[in-house]
Amino acid sequence: MQKNRKTSSRRALAGGRVLFATTALAGMIAQVYAQTPPAQPTVVESVVVTGYRASIESATKDKREATGFRDSIYAEDIGKFPDSNIAESLNRIPGVLVSREITGEGLSISVRGLGTSFTKILLNGAPVAVASTGRTDNQNTNREVDLDLLPADLFRRLTVYKSPTAAMIEGGAAGVVDMRTARAFDNPGRYAAVSVQGVESQVADKWGNRGSVVLSNTWGNEFGILGGFAWSQMKVRTTGFETIGWTNPNLSATQSLSATRNNTGGGNWTIPGTVPANAGNGLTTGATVDQAFLLARNPGMSITQIDNAIIPRLGREMFEEGTKDKNTAVLSAEWRPNRDMYFYVDATQSRKKNEMDRVDMNWVGRNGAMIPLNMQVDREDCSQGCVVTQATYANAQWFLEFRPYDEEVTLKGINPGMEWQIAKNLKLDAQLNYTESEFRRESPTVLPITAGSSGVTVNYTNGSRPTIATNIDLNNPANFVWDGGRVNQQMEIRNTETKGGRFNLTWGDAKFNVKGGMAYDDISRRIEAFDNSGAWQAATCGNNPSVFLLGPNGAPPCNGASTPGASAAALYPGYGTGYTAGAGSPASITYRGSLIPLSNLRNYLTAGPGGFITVDWERFATDSNYGTFVNTAPSVGSSNTGASAGYIAEKITGAYVEVNGDFNFFSLPTKYNAGVRYVKTEQTVGGFISITDPRNVTFTQNGSRYPNIDNVVNLESDYNNTLPSASISMNLAKDVVFKASASRTMTRADPNGMRPGINFSSPSADTGSVGNPELDPYLSNNLDLGLEWYTGASGYVSVVPFGKKIKGFTTNENVTMPFSALAPLGVTYDTLSPTQQAAINARGGPGAATVVITRPTNAEGYLKIKGLELSWVQPLDQFLPVKGLGFSANYTRIKQSTSGGVSGAVALGVPEKTYNITGYYENDGIMVRLSQTYQEGSQVATANQNGITAAALYSDDYKQLDFSSAFDIRDIFNLASPYWPTITFDVTNLTREKQRAYFQFENATFTEYTPGRTYVVGLRLKF
């Protein structure tokens, strides 16, 4: 990590060289092409479309010709896609919703009321899997595909299939998206396109750059080759507010005499039984804190209000900044040895590298020991919970969470294929595919804290979002200590692989044909987690710099003590230290000191740009020997993202048959498609079950001296599904088309929900999840009806009602139990990390502390989704004197309901209302486009958050306005030479929309991010 960060300046210089080289390349290409006229192909088999309106017209034509329901987006020309981001482009299609990174960039998509994992993503007709973790703080352990890894400039067409055919690969209960990269015969002859853009993020206030180069040539009608390269070097910064949930105090029996004490759940922090020293605020040290005390110092409040009113678990201002670099290369070759045979190969390689610093200053709510004073809440009746609107908290604490993280994602793939017209009415096509994706993330954490009982007071106000003021200077390193703080070292490695093939045989012609074929796919994903926190913490601030633990358990807390004690006793003895394994009392252990002692801690802390301290990471990493610990980290069962380590492999064999044709139904031209697909799935799911090393039983009085033993368990299962489908398209009039489609689709269960073993999602060990290897796949029965009126050129109006009835939808069972009840699952106090052990002790110890365990299960009944899509695309040339004006608009409405005993089933992240509207002008070399997307707020996480039974997470409404423009110098000034550039200027998020989510109540902000505007200025040249 350190080495990578030291090369930042060299990367910037390299980026400048790339820009210079690209500009020079464009000039050389122009000279060569000016001197050598392009070869004229003998046969032109594709139509070149230029201009935004022509792109819309191609999409309209494709929609009209489809038998079922599909929508496409075409590149205006090679290297000239309408949007720079594939997810943003797909967001303009009715029923498609984009999921955004906290920087505002489109990341992944969902279709028609189901989450991102219900959409099957294909690259050049074959499955693709990306090994990344998705949006910040997400796990992406399911089947999501991050689309930001693939630049739009290298693609020719994106197609969303909303109604399947039997020939289509299964796995997308919501829909299938096929992304087709550019090929040489998309634009026959010699072709070159160069694009260079400067990009400034308003919040980062720094310029980055991106661009692409695409070169292709065809030789007659026989051979063509295309190569393309795209890069992006972005400077990013995001500011915001986070809470990591909300919680209420866990009142003791003397602090609440109510029979309904803590009836809402939660209780993640404790009000002390007596006033600690240095509490301030007029409080007397040692005074009893009982119900009378709380009522007297919170006038007007009832004990139920004090008990159930929630505050942020870790209320914090945050900022994240750094660099995000991406590059992608594509290579495509096509060969037609004769008119009946066609061979092709498409190859792709992508890489994304993020080097970021994420810095948060946390007010300690979770596991805190504060005393509330002068509290006010937002409602009279708090029996079901309420929100603190104002209060003073004595005996408060803060801690810094400094997280530098480096992450890298790679994707490489190849798709060779062929088509062979064996006879007039017999055609064979076949394809092989292979992709591999790797992900690696290092994410150490440094967490110094303010001293306990040090007179820290917090004045809290909850307005549009919480304001948390304090009586100390959070930008002063002298106010922070090790005692109670910690360091974490975590690394995660992922690998996904897809390989397979398919062939199809078609007999007949357009009037009637029968098509059949087979497919085989072998798809695997492995997640590995590595954690050396215990050893690094022991060396850094636990008084034992030469102790190297074999696992994350048993390390002492950071304390800066000058003499060894119980902390040293908890260390793994004997490894690399000269200690005797199983040595006697802690007193016999020689004191080793800390690599970063308390007396020197402040020298590694500096004032930060966020109004609070940050860490001099380069010095800290060097002096704490971070590199050694990360390179020797042992594997563990769960990662810092909350994803369970494990493995899933799926071998899928499919076969299908379908018929296609057209006929006149009472003089009405009609097209149809009907068929059935049979699929067999063989699954192997592996996970970790952690058990205590039996040698630890001797040392139970001191905690675990030996790391846990992780047993890897692999479970195998198989199942098969039959998936019928049928579609019809009927011309009711010359320009009016009626369509209908009925189908059954399936999506396989979430691998993370199937893995055996238990995983704690927080360092407090208060919430956790356990897998269920017996989960069945989701099966959805779908019905689509549509009426489309084509008004000419690119214009059309469509109305599409649709419905889905989903069986096997997964819900979560939440069970609250004492921590000690987890022993049968292999989880005991000794298997926990030091941080988790401390949290358990703070809640009363293993016998008293409760945990909420979540287990996925298939619902018995059905989840029903009903929706309506309205679309209107209209050029306005025939109505207005100004030529080149037009608009496109779509609106989607979705309703969810359950039946048959389903409890708690909900498709998360599905807004009830979404729309997209784009107005454009394109004429005489000028193109201007203004687009607005809107999605209504929706539920984004299931109930029982942080142990509060009724608490779920919701997102606010989100509305984004984007501006795009292009100025073709040649057309504007009517110049003869074809080598003049097009100047582009775009603005993303014009209105600086914020991303916000809330916890149970609308005024309980969960997260709020401010990505700001992004400005893009560029040049595009075509030869």
GUTORVO-102001 format. One record per residue (C-alpha): residue in three letters; x, y, z. Coordinates in steps of 0.5 Angstrom, whole numbers, plus 2048, in hexadecimal, padded with zeros to 3 digits. Layout:
! GUTORVO-102001
ALAXYZ/...
! end
This chain:
! GUTORVO-102001
MET800800800/GLN806805802/LYS8098047FB/ASN8038057F7/ARG80280B7FB/LYS80980E7FA/THR80880D7F2/SER8028127F2/SER8068177EF/ARG8098137EA/ARG8028117E8/ALA7FF8187E7/LEU8068197E3/ALA8048137DF/GLY7FD8157DE/GLY7FF81B7DB/ARG8048177D6/VAL7FE8137D4/LEU7FA81A7D2/PHE80081C7CE/ALA8018167CB/THR7F98157C9/THR7F981C7C6/ALA80081B7C2/LEU7FD8147C0/ALA7F68187BD/GLY7FB81C7B9/MET7FF8177B6/ILE7F88137B4/ALA7F58197B1/GLN7FC81A7AD/VAL7FC8127AB/TYR7F48127A9/ALA7F58197A5/GLN7FA8167A1/THR7F780F7A0/PRO7F080F79E/PRO7EC80A7A2/ALA7EB80379E/GLN7E480279C/PRO7E07FC79E/THR7DD7F8798/VAL7D77F779D/VAL7D47FB7A2/GLU7D17F67A7/SER7CF7FB7AD/VAL7CC8027AD/VAL7D18087B0/VAL7CC80C7B4/THR7CF8137B7/GLY7CC8187BB/TYR7C88177C2/ARG7C18177BE/ALA7C48117B9/SER7C580D7C0/ILE7BE80E7C2/GLU7BC80C7BB/SER7C08067BB/ALA7BD8047C2/THR7B68057C0/LYS7B78017BA/ASP7B97FB7BE/LYS7B47FC7C3/ARG7AE7FC7BE/GLU7B17F57BA/ALA7B27F27C1/THR7AD7EC7C2/GLY7AD7ED7CA/PHE7AF7F37CE/ARG7B67F67CD/ASP7B97FC7CD/SER7C07FE7CA/ILE7C58047CA/TYR7CA8057C5/ALA7D08087C4/GLU7D080E7BF/ASP7D680C7BC/ILE7DC8087BF/GLY7DF80B7C5/LYS7D98107C5/PHE7D480D7CA/PRO7CF8127CD/ASP7D18117D4/SER7D88107D7/ASN7D580B7DC/ILE7D28047DA/ALA7CD8057E0/GLU7CB80C7DE/SER7C980A7D7/LEU7C58047DA/ASN7C18097DF/ARG7BE80C7D9/ILE7BA8067D7/PRO7B38057DA/GLY7B38007E0/VAL7BB8017E1/LEU7BE8047E8/VAL7C58067E9/SER7C88057F0/ARG7CE80A7F1/GLU7D480A7F4/ILE7D58107FA/THR7D98147F5/GLY7D28147F1/GLU7D58107EB/GLY7D080A7E8/LEU7D28037EB/SER7CD7FE7EA/ILE7C67FD7E7/SER7C07FA7E9/VAL7BA7F87E5/ARG7B27F87E6/GLY7B27F87ED/LEU7B77F37EF/GLY7BE7F47F2/THR7C57F47EE/SER7C67ED7EF/PHE7C07EB7EB/THR7C27EE7E5/LYS7C77E97E1/ILE7CC7ED7DE/LEU7CF7EB7D7/LEU7D67ED7D4/ASN7D57EB7CC/GLY7D07E67CD/ALA7D37E27D3/PRO7D37E37DB/VAL7D87E77DE/ALA7D97E87E6/VAL7DD7EE7E9/ALA7E17ED7F0/SER7E07F37F3/THR7DC7F57F9/GLY7D87FB7F5/ARG7D68017F9/THR7DA8047FF/ASP7D8800805/ASN7D57FA801/GLN7D67F3800/ASN7D47F17F9/THR7D47EA7FB/ASN7CF7E87F7/ARG7CF7E87EF/GLU7CF7F07EE/VAL7D37F37E8/ASP7D77F97E9/LEU7D67FD7E2/ASP7DB8037E4/LEU7E07FE7E2/LEU7DF7FE7DB/PRO7DF8057D7/ALA7D98067D2/ASP7DE8097CD/LEU7E08027CB/PHE7D97FF7CA/ARG7D47FF7C4/ARG7CD7FD7C7/LEU7CA7FB7CE/THR7C47F77CE/VAL7BF7F67D4/TYR7BA7F07D3/LYS7B47F17D7/SER7B17EA7D4/PRO7B57E47D4/THR7B57DF7CE/ALA7B77D87CF/ALA7BE7D97CC/MET7C07DE7D1/ILE7C47DD7D6/GLU7C17DC7DD/GLY7C27DF7E4/GLY7BF7E67E3/ALA7B87E67E6/ALA7B77ED7E5/GLY7BB7EE7DE/VAL7C17EC7DA/VAL7C67F27D8/ASP7CB7F07D2/MET7D07F57D1/ARG7D47F47CA/THR7DA7F77C9/ALA7DC7FB7C2/ARG7DF7F77BC/ALA7E27F97B6/PHE7DC7F87B1/ASP7D87FC7B5/ASN7DB8027B1/PRO7DE7FE7AB/GLY7E58017A8/ARG7EA8057AC/TYR7E88087B2/ALA7EB80C7B8/ALA7E88107BE/VAL7EC8137C3/SER7E88167C9/VAL7EC81A7CF/GLN7E881E7D5/GLY7EA8217DB/VAL7E68207E1/GLU7E58247E7/SER7E18227ED/GLN7DE8287F1/VAL7DF8257F8/ALA7E68237F6/ASP7E88297F2/LYS7ED8267EE/TRP7EE8247E7/GLY7EE81D7E5/ASN7EE81A7DE/ARG7EB8157D9/GLY7EB8137D2/SER7EB80D7CD/VAL7EE80B7C6/VAL7EB8067C2/LEU7EE8047BB/SER7EB7FF7B6/ASN7EB7FD7AF/THR7E87F87AA/TRP7EA7F57A4/GLY7E57F479F/ASN7DF7F07A2/GLU7E47EA7A5/PHE7E87ED7AB/GLY7E87F27B0/ILE7EB7F47B6/LEU7EA7F97BC/GLY7EE7FB7C2/GLY7EC8007C7/PHE7EF8037CD/ALA7EC8077D2/TRP7EE80A7D9/SER7EC80F7DF/GLN7F08127E4/MET7EB8157E9/LYS7EC81A7EF/VAL7E78197F4/ARG7E481B7FA/THR7DE81A7FE/THR7DB81D804/GLY7D581B809/PHE7D281980F/GLU7D2811811/THR7CF80E818/ILE7D0806817/GLY7C9806819/TRP7C580981F/THR7C4806826/ASN7C180782D/PRO7C4806834/ASN7C3800838/LEU7C080283E/SER7C27FE844/ALA7BC7FC849/THR7BD80184E/GLN7BE806848/SER7B7804845/LEU7B180284A/SER7AD801844/ALA7AA7FA842/THR7AB7FC83B/ARG7B37FD83C/ASN7B77FD835/ASN7B07FA831/THR7B37FD82B/GLY7B97F982B/GLY7C07FC829/GLY7C47FE830/ASN7CB7FF82D/TRP7CD803832/THR7CD80483A/ILE7CC80A83E/PRO7D0809844/GLY7CE80784B/THR7D180C84F/VAL7D481384C/PRO7DB81284A/ALA7E181784B/ASN7E281D847/ALA7DB81C844/GLY7DA824845/ASN7D3827844/GLY7D282884B/LEU7D282184D/THR7D481E853/THR7DA818852/GLY7D7812855/ALA7D0814855/THR7CB80E854/VAL7C880F84D/ASP7C180C84E/GLN7BA80D84B/ALA7B9813850/PHE7C081684D/LEU7BE815846/LEU7B7818847/ALA7BA81E84B/ARG7BF820846/ASN7BB81F840/PRO7B5823842/GLY7AE82283E/MET7B181B83C/SER7AD81483E/ILE7B280E83F/THR7AF80B839/GLN7B1811835/ILE7B8811838/ASP7B8809837/ASN7B680982F/ALA7B980F82C/ILE7BE80E827/ILE7C5811826/PRO7CA80F821/ARG7CE809822/LEU7D480D820/GLY7D281481D/ARG7D8816819/GLU7DA81B814/MET7DE81880E/PHE7E2819808/GLU7E5815803/GLU7EA8177FE/GLY7EF8147F9/THR7F08117F2/LYS7EC80C7EE/ASP7F080A7E8/LYS7ED8057E2/ASN7EF8037DC/THR7EC7FE7D7/ALA7EE7FB7D0/VAL7EA7F77CB/LEU7EC7F37C5/SER7E77F07C0/ALA7E97EC7BA/GLU7E37EA7B4/TRP7E57E57AF/ARG7E07E37A9/PRO7E37DE7A5/ASN7DD7DE7A0/ARG7D67E07A0/ASP7D47DA7A5/MET7D97DB7AA/TYR7DA7E07B0/PHE7DF7DF7B5/TYR7E17E47BB/VAL7E57E57C1/ASP7E47EB7C6/ALA7E97EC7CC/THR7E87F17D2/GLN7ED7F37D7/SER7EB7F87DD/ARG7EF7FA7E3/LYS7EC7FF7E8/LYS7F18027EE/ASN7EE8067F4/GLU7F38097F9/MET7EF80D7FE/ASP7EF810805/ARG7E880F809/VAL7E881380F/ASP7E3814814/MET7E281781B/ASN7DD81281F/TRP7D9815825/VAL7D980E829/GLY7D280C82A/ARG7D3804829/ASN7D6802830/GLY7D6809833/ALA7D580B83A/MET7D2811839/ILE7CD81583E/PRO7C781983A/LEU7C582083D/ASN7BF82483A/MET7BD81F835/GLN7B7821830/VAL7B481C82B/ASP7B081D825/ARG7A981A828/GLU7A581982E/ASP7A481182D/CYS7AB80E82D/SER7A880782E/GLN7AA805827/GLY7B0809827/CYS7B2810826/VAL7B8815824/VAL7BC819829/THR7BB820826/GLN7C082482B/ALA7C4822831/THR7CA823835/TYR7CF81C836/ALA7D481C83C/ASN7D981783C/ALA7DA817834/GLN7DF814830/TRP7E2815829/PHE7E6811825/LEU7EA81281E/GLU7E980C819/PHE7EE80D814/ARG7EE80880E/PRO7F3808808/TYR7F0803803/ASP7F38017FD/GLU7EF7FC7F8/GLU7F07FA7F1/VAL7EB7F67ED/THR7ED7F27E6/LEU7E97EF7E1/LYS7EB7EB7DB/GLY7E77E77D6/ILE7E67E47CF/ASN7E07E27CB/PRO7E27DE7C4/GLY7DC7DD7C0/MET7D97DB7B9/GLU7D37DA7B5/TRP7D37D57AF/GLN7CD7D57AA/ILE7CD7CE7A9/ALA7C77CE7A4/LYS7C27D37A1/ASN7BE7D17A7/LEU7C37CF7AC/LYS7C77D37B1/LEU7CC7D17B6/ASP7CF7D67BB/ALA7D47D57C1/GLN7D87D97C6/LEU7DD7D77CC/ASN7DE7DC7D1/TYR7E37DD7D7/THR7E47E37DC/GLU7E87E47E2/SER7E77E97E7/GLU7EC7EB7ED/PHE7EB7F07F3/ARG7F07F27F9/ARG7EF7F77FE/GLU7F37F9804/SER7F07FD809/PRO7F37FE80F/THR7F0802815/VAL7F380781A/LEU7EE809820/PRO7F180D825/ILE7EC81082A/THR7EB81582F/ALA7EC813837/GLY7E681083B/SER7E4814840/SER7E881A83E/GLY7E282083E/VAL7E081F837/THR7D9822836/VAL7D482182F/ASN7CF82682E/TYR7CA823829/THR7C5826824/ASN7C182281F/GLY7BF826819/SER7BF824812/ARG7C5820814/PRO7C881F81B/THR7CD82581D/ILE7D2822823/ALA7D6828826/THR7DB82682C/ASN7DF82A831/ILE7E682882E/ASP7EA829828/LEU7E9823824/ASN7EF82681F/ASN7F4826825/PRO7F881F825/ALA7F982082D/ASN7F281E82E/PHE7F381782C/VAL7F681182F/TRP7F680A82E/ASP7F3807834/GLY7EC804831/GLY7EF80582A/ARG7F1800825/VAL7F47FF81E/ASN7F17FA819/GLN7F57F6813/GLN7F07F380E/MET7F17F1807/GLU7EC7EE803/ILE7ED7EA7FC/ARG7E87E77F7/ASN7E87E37F1/THR7E27E27EC/GLU7E37DE7E6/THR7DE7DC7E0/LYS7DF7D77DB/GLY7DA7D37D6/GLY7D77D37CF/ARG7D17D27CB/PHE7CE7D07C5/ASN7C87D17C1/LEU7C57CE7BB/THR7BF7D27B7/TRP7BB7CE7B1/GLY7B67D27AD/ASP7B67DA7AB/ALA7B37E07AE/LYS7AC7DD7AC/PHE7AD7D77B1/ASN7B37D47B4/VAL7B47D07BA/LYS7BA7D17BE/GLY7BE7CD7C3/GLY7C47CC7C7/MET7C87CB7CD/ALA7CD7CF7D2/TYR7D17CE7D7/ASP7D47D27DC/ASP7D97D17E2/ILE7D97D87E7/SER7DD7D87ED/ARG7DE7DE7F2/ARG7E37DD7F8/ILE7E47E27FE/GLU7EA7E2802/ALA7EB7E6808/PHE7F17E880C/ASP7F27EB813/ASN7F87EC817/SER7F57F281B/GLY7F77EE822/ALA7FE7EE820/TRP7FF7F581D/GLN7FB7F8823/ALA7FF7F4828/ALA8067F7825/THR8037FE824/CYS8007FF82A/GLY7FF7F982F/ASN8067F9832/ASN8087F382E/PRO80C7F5827/SER80F7EF826/VAL8097EA827/PHE8067E7820/LEU7FF7E4821/LEU7FD7DF81C/GLY7F67E281C/PRO7F27E881E/ASN7EF7E5825/GLY7F27E682C/ALA7F67ED82B/PRO7F67F2830/PRO7F27F982F/CYS7F77FF82E/ASN7F8802835/GLY7FF805835/ALA80180283C/SER80880283E/THR8077FB841/PRO8057F483F/GLY7FE7F2842/ALA7F87EE83F/SER7F97F0838/ALA8007ED838/ALA7FD7E683A/ALA7F87E6835/LEU7FD7E6830/TYR7FF7E082C/PRO8057DD82F/GLY80B7DA82C/TYR80B7DC824/GLY8117E1822/THR8127E3829/GLY8167DF82D/TYR8117DD832/THR80F7D6834/ALA8097D4831/GLY8047D3837/ALA8087D783C/GLY8067D9843/SER8037DF846/PRO8037E6842/ALA8087E8847/SER80D7E4844/ILE80D7E783D/THR8127EC83C/TYR80F7F383A/ARG8107F5833/GLY80D7FC832/SER8097FF82C/LEU80C801825/ILE807807826/PRO80780882D/LEU80280D830/SER807812832/ASN80981382A/LEU802812827/ARG800819826/ASN80681A822/TYR80381581D/LEU7FC81981D/THR7FB820819/ALA7F6825818/GLY7F1823812/PRO7ED82680D/GLY7E7824810/GLY7E7828816/PHE7EA82281A/ILE7F181E81A/THR7F3819815/VAL7F9814815/ASP800815812/TRP7FF80E80F/GLU80680E80C/ARG80A80F812/PHE80580B816/ALA805805811/THR80D805811/ASP80E805819/SER80880081B/ASN80B7FB816/TYR8057FB812/GLY8087F780C/THR80A7F1810/PHE8037F0813/VAL7FF7F180D/ASN8047EC809/THR8037E780E/ALA7FC7E8810/PRO7F87E1811/SER7F17DF80E/VAL7EB7E0812/GLY7E47DF811/SER7E17E680F/SER7E37EC80C/ASN7E37F480E/THR7DD7F5809/GLY7D97F080D/ALA7DA7EB807/SER7DB7E3809/ALA7E17E0807/GLY7DF7DA803/TYR7DE7D77FC/ILE7D97D67F7/ALA7D97D27F1/GLU7D37D17EC/LYS7D37CC7E6/ILE7CD7CD7E2/THR7CB7C97DC/GLY7C57CC7D8/ALA7C17CA7D1/TYR7BB7CD7CE/VAL7B77CD7C8/GLU7B37D27C5/VAL7AF7D47BF/ASN7AE7DB7BB/GLY7AA7DD7B6/ASP7A57E27B3/PHE79E7E27B0/ASN7987E67AF/PHE7937E67B4/PHE78C7E87B1/SER7917EC7AC/LEU7957EF7B2/PRO79C7EE7B1/THR79F7EA7B7/LYS7A57E77BA/TYR7A67E27BF/ASN7AB7DE7C3/ALA7AA7D87C8/GLY7AF7D37CB/VAL7B17D07D2/ARG7B87D07D5/TYR7BA7CA7DA/VAL7C07CC7DF/LYS7C47C77E3/THR7C87CB7E9/GLU7CD7C77ED/GLN7D07CC7F3/THR7D57CB7F8/VAL7D57D07FD/GLY7DB7D1802/GLY7DC7D5808/PHE7E07D580F/ILE7DD7D2816/SER7E27D581B/ILE7E37D1821/THR7E87D2827/ASP7EE7CF828/PRO7EE7CA82D/ARG7F47CC831/ASN7F17D2833/VAL7ED7CF838/THR7F37CF83D/PHE7F37D783C/THR7EC7D983D/GLN7ED7DD842/ASN7F27E283E/GLY7EE7E1837/SER7F07DE831/ARG7F77DC830/TYR7F77D882A/PRO7F37DB823/ASN7ED7D7821/ILE7ED7D181C/ASP7E97D3816/ASN7E67CC813/VAL7E47CD80C/VAL7DD7CA80A/ASN7DB7C8803/LEU7D37C7802/GLU7D17C47FB/SER7CA7C47F8/ASP7C67C47F2/TYR7C07C67EF/ASN7BC7C77E8/ASN7B77CC7E5/THR7B37CC7DF/LEU7B27D37DC/PRO7AD7D47D7/SER7AC7DB7D3/ALA7A77DE7CD/SER7A77E47CA/ILE7A27E77C5/SER7A37EE7C1/MET79C7F07BC/ASN79C7F67B8/LEU7957F97BA/ALA7967FE7B5/LYS79C8017B0/ASP79F8047B6/VAL79C8017BC/VAL79F7FB7BF/PHE79C7F67C5/LYS7A17F27C8/ALA7A07EC7CE/SER7A57E87D1/ALA7A47E27D7/SER7AA7DF7DA/ARG7AD7DC7E0/THR7B47DE7E2/MET7B97DC7E7/THR7BE7DF7EC/ARG7C37DB7F0/ALA7C37DD7F7/ASP7C87E17FB/PRO7CF7DD7FC/ASN7D07E1802/GLY7CA7DF805/MET7CB7D8803/ARG7D27D7806/PRO7D37D380D/GLY7D57D7813/ILE7D47DD817/ASN7D67E4815/PHE7D67EA81A/SER7D57F1816/SER7D77F581B/PRO7DD7F6820/SER7D97F6826/ALA7D67EF825/ASP7CF7F1826/THR7CC7EF81F/GLY7CE7E981A/SER7CC7E5815/VAL7CC7DD814/GLY7CB7DA80D/ASN7C67D580A/PRO7C97D0805/GLU7C27CE803/LEU7BF7D4800/ASP7BB7D37FA/PRO7BC7D77F4/TYR7B77DD7F2/LEU7B17DB7ED/SER7AD7E17EA/ASN7A77E07E5/ASN7A77E67E1/LEU7A27E97DC/ASP7A37EF7D8/LEU79E7F37D4/GLY79F7F97CF/LEU79D7FE7CA/GLU7A28027C6/TRP7A08077C1/TYR7A68097BC/THR7A58107BA/GLY7AA8117B5/ALA7B28117B5/SER7B48107BC/GLY7AD8117BF/TYR7A980D7C3/VAL7A480C7C9/SER7A48067CD/VAL79F8037D3/VAL7A27FD7D6/PRO79E7FA7DC/PHE7A27F47DF/GLY7A27EF7E5/LYS7A77EB7E9/LYS7A57E57EE/ILE7AB7E37F2/LYS7AB7DC7F5/GLY7B17DB7FA/PHE7B27E27FC/THR7B77E2801/THR7B67E5808/ASN7BA7E680E/GLU7B87E3815/ASN7BB7E781B/VAL7BC7E4821/THR7BF7E7828/MET7C27E382C/PRO7C87E3832/PHE7CF7E382F/SER7D07DC833/ALA7CB7D982E/LEU7CF7D9828/ALA7D47D482B/PRO7D17CE827/LEU7D27D2821/GLY7DA7D2823/VAL7DA7D9825/THR7DC7DA82C/TYR7DF7E0830/ASP7E67DE82F/THR7E57DE827/LEU7E37E5827/SER7E87EB826/PRO7EB7EF82B/THR7E67F5829/GLN7E07F0829/GLN7E27ED830/ALA7E27F4833/ALA7DB7F6830/ILE7D87EF833/ASN7DB7F1839/ALA7D87F8839/ARG7D17F5838/GLY7D27F183E/GLY7D67EB83C/PRO7D57E5837/GLY7CF7E283C/ALA7CB7E983C/ALA7CD7EC835/THR7C87EB830/VAL7C97EB828/VAL7C57EB822/ILE7C67E581D/THR7C37E5816/ARG7C17DF812/PRO7BF7DF80B/THR7B97DB809/ASN7B47DA803/ALA7AE7DD804/GLU7A87D8804/GLY7A37DD800/TYR7A47E27FA/LEU7A77E97F9/LYS7A37EC7F4/ILE7A57F27EF/LYS7A17F67EB/GLY7A37FC7E7/LEU7A28007E1/GLU7A78037DC/LEU7A58097D8/SER7AA80C7D2/TRP7AA8117CD/VAL7AF8137C9/GLN7AE8197C4/PRO7B281D7BF/LEU7AE8247BE/ASP7B18267B7/GLN7AA8257B4/PHE7A78297B9/LEU7AB82F7BA/PRO7AF8347B6/VAL7B68327B9/LYS7B982C7B7/GLY7BC8277BB/LEU7B88277C1/GLY7B58217C5/PHE7B481D7CB/SER7B48177CE/ALA7B08157D5/ASN7AE80F7D9/TYR7AB80E7DF/THR7AA8077E3/ARG7A68067E9/ILE7A77FF7ED/LYS7A27FC7F3/GLN7A47F77F8/SER7A07F27FB/THR7A07EB7FF/SER79C7E57FF/GLY79B7DE802/GLY79E7DF809/VAL7A57E3806/SER7A77E780C/GLY7AC7ED80B/ALA7AE7EC804/VAL7AF7F2800/ALA7B47F37FA/LEU7B97F87FD/GLY7BB7FF7FA/VAL7B57FF7F5/PRO7B18067F4/GLU7AA8067F3/LYS7AB80C7EE/THR7B180D7E9/TYR7B18117E3/ASN7B68147DE/ILE7B581A7D9/THR7BA81C7D4/GLY7BA8227D0/TYR7BF8237CA/TYR7C08287C4/GLU7C58257BF/ASN7C68297B8/ASP7CC82C7B4/GLY7D18297B8/ILE7CE82B7BF/MET7CB8267C4/VAL7C98287CB/ARG7C58237D0/LEU7C28247D6/SER7C081E7DA/GLN7BD81D7E1/THR7BC8167E5/TYR7B78157EB/GLN7B68107F0/GLU7B28107F5/GLY7B480E7FC/SER7B48067FE/GLN7B6801803/VAL7BD7FF802/ALA7BE7FA808/THR7B97F680C/ALA7B77F7813/ASN7BA7F581A/GLN7C07FA819/ASN7C57FA81F/GLY7C07F6823/ILE7BA7FB822/THR7B57F6820/ALA7B17FC81C/ALA7B77FF819/ALA7B87FF811/LEU7BC80380D/TYR7B9808807/SER7BC80C802/ASP7BA813800/ASP7B78157FA/TYR7BD8177F5/LYS7BC81B7EF/GLN7C281C7EA/LEU7C38227E5/ASP7C98217E0/PHE7CB8257DA/SER7CE8237D4/SER7D18267CD/ALA7D58257C7/PHE7D782A7C2/ASP7DA8287BB/ILE7DF82D7B9/ARG7DE82A7B1/ASP7D782A7B1/ILE7D68317B5/PHE7DB8357B0/ASN7D98307AA/LEU7E182E7A9/ALA7E382A7A4/SER7E88267A7/PRO7E68207AB/TYR7EB8207B1/TRP7E88267B5/PRO7E68247BC/THR7E08247C0/ILE7E08287C7/THR7DC8257CC/PHE7DA8287D3/ASP7D68247D8/VAL7D38267DF/THR7D18207E4/ASN7CC8217EA/LEU7CB8287E8/THR7C782A7EE/ARG7CC8267F3/GLU7C78217F5/LYS7C981D7FC/GLN7C88167FD/ARG7C4815804/ALA7C280F807/TYR7BE80F80E/PHE7BD80A814/GLN7B6808816/PHE7B480F816/GLU7B4814811/ASN7B8819815/ALA7BD814817/THR7C2815812/PHE7C680E811/THR7CB81180B/GLU7CC817807/TYR7D1818802/THR7D281F7FE/PRO7D681D7F7/GLY7D48247F4/ARG7D58257ED/THR7DA8227E8/TYR7DC8267E2/VAL7DF8237DB/VAL7E28277D6/GLY7E58237D0/LEU7E78227C9/ARG7E581C7C4/LEU7E881B7BD/LYS7E68167B8/PHE7EA8147B2/
! end
